[in-house]
Amino acid sequence: MKRVKITVLKRTFDEELAREYGGEGIAACPMHREGQVFYADYRKPEGLCDEAWKAFCQFAFAMAHGSGEELFYYGDWVRKPGVAICSCNDGLRPVIFKLESTDEEVERGAKTIG
């Protein structure tokens, strides 16, 4: 199994939707910052938002188990093998993540680096 690098690329905030639907004082995601890096194997890295992990864990799992040399979705999504660009499910303030395959082997039961 390979470790997967997860990088926060961008925090976004939809002001128009937030004005209409957001709670008082809502702003961009308070959990993550651009440039933040996590490493995953088959578990969610410590400190990574639970909802973000739920949104893209299937890509991390596939990459950890050898899909890192392939293009996802028949090559019509991300043009670089071993890379997936994903976002969390927050429609008002989504965070964009880059998942990358690494060559670093990890043993089952090893502590996840977060």
Beta strands, then each sheet from edge to edge (+ up, - down):
strand 1: 2-11
strand 2: 37-40
strand 3: 83-87
strand 4: 95-105
sheet 1: 2+ 1- 4+ 3-
end
